[in-house]
Amino acid sequence: MKIIIGLLLLAAGMGYLYRPNTVMKLNEWIKKHIFNDQILIHHRRKIGLAMLLLGFLLLYFGVK
């Protein structure tokens, strides 16, 4: 998990340095389609439950 997060951060850093326009377009698309307020309001219970389960799993495997 740490390797995946590290690679994502490395790719994001390289994107900001060498292709800032692509990063800005990706940011705009994410705001419009994923973090849309209407989607979050309508699916808040599903999203909240999924985050709780993922959090418990990560804590369990991290402590184990």
WOUR-V710407 format. One line per field, one symbol per residue. phi: phi as a letter, one per 40 degrees, with the letter a starting at -180 (. if undefined). Layout:
phi=???
//
This chain:
phi=.ccccccccccccccccbbcccccccccccccbbccccccccbccccccccccccccccccccc
//
